[in-house]
Amino acid sequence: MATHADGLGLSSSALPLLRDLIHQRLGLHYDDTRYDALGDRLSALVIQRGLESFLDYYYLLKYDEEAAEEWSRVIDALSVPETYFWREIDQVRAMVTEVVAAMLQQQPLVPVRIWSVPCATGEEPLTIAMVLEEAGLFARGAIEIHGSDASPAAIEKARAGRYRERSFRSLPAGLRERYFSSDGDAWVVRPSLQRRVTSWSVVNLLSEAEVAGHASVPIVFCRNVFIYFSREVIARVVEQFARLMPTPAYLCLGASESLLRLTTPFELEDIGGAFVYVKRRGGRL
């Protein structure tokens, strides 16, 4: 098992230990064929710390009093910020027109709360806000949108609201002109749209305390993260959602993700032409 890190003088023999520790703390799963990717992403952190091996880094993360701060760097290094505006938009539109609109009509005095996790650099919560704005629903009642990600660096970028061309590859040009201002080689979110996102926060989906502070909402967008999790971790995260979310509750996953091999209170439904997992009965898994 040789990686690019070996060329930097870092032995890869302790990578299995690091792999298992990362799976335990972050849920990210690296099989035996992806040791090279893991080593390459972590090698810079090991060198920056002045350490001589991945084993030293393992001991730092597991036992050192500075471990909490270092885990933030690990999350940033391992995060996959592949996101863009208007991604899998049919599901967002369906939730807005079929579910949020109905909630506002049935209980106009109760805020509709939506949680996007992981939200990466903010494109998904802002997309949800744009669709709600285009549908005129902010004028019909209170709506809260909360964006969270395990990466502090990603949340910092989301708060800044500054995006390059790559983030706009699916967004209609007219909407970019309406909701963003050109600034050199980037586009900045207009304040009127940025204010529609109620909060940005750092949340690790494997931290029950952090999830508990956000998951008691009827709508959760948790898209394109389960593809990086093991089945065991997916079950654990979904169990938290099932326990904390009200009834009914709507869990939106990515198009390539599925809960069909798990036993959960969430059942797959077609809502407005898009598939969504819906909890219509209470109880734990």
C-alpha positions, 0 to 999 in steps of 0.5 A: 500500500503506497501513497503519495505521502510515502514520497514525502517521507510519511509511512502509510502503515498507520493509515488504517488506524486513522481511517477507522478513527475518521469513520468513527468521528466523522462518518466518512468511509474509506475502503481499502482502495482509497488509502491513497486519497486519504493519505494525500489529503492528510499528509499536508496536515501532518507535515504542517504539525511538524510530525513525522508519521501518520501514527503521530497524527493518529495519537494527536487526534485521539488523545491530544488536548488540541484535538478538537481544533485539529479535527476542524482542519481534518474536516476541511481537508476531507470535505468534498465541496462539489455543489452548485446552484439549482442542483436537483432542482425538481425536488426543491420545487416540489417541496416548495410548491407542494409541502411548504405552500400547504404548511403555510396555508394550514398553519399560517402563524407557525413558522415553516423551518427547513434545514439544509445539511450538509450545505457546503458553501451555501448553494443549496440553502440559497437555492431553496430561498430563491425558489421560495422567493420566486413562488411568493411564499415569503410573503405568505408566512414565516419561513426559516432556512438553516444551513449547516456543514461539518466544515468550518471553512465551508460555512465561512464561505457561505457566510461571505456569499461570494461565488465563482462561475462554476457555482452557476452552471445550472442557474438560469442567467436571469436569476443570477442577475436578480439575486447576485451582483457582479464583483470582478471575477465573482458574484456576490449574493444580494443582501435581500437573498442572504437575509432569507437564510436564517442561520449558518452553523457548523454541525457534525452529523455524527454529533448527537448534541449538534444534530439535536439542536437543529433536527426538530424541523419538518423538512430536512435536505440531507443530500449527497452526503450518504454516498460517503457514509457507511451503511452503519453510519447512515442508519445512525444518522437517519435514526436521529432524524426519525427521533427528532423530526416531527410527524409528518416529516420530509427527508430529501436525499440525493438522487443516487441515495436510498434508504430502501435497505434500512428499516425506518419510519421514512417511506419513499413517496412521489411528491410533485414528481419528485421522490422524498422520504416521508415520516407519517408515523412516530417512533424510533427505528 
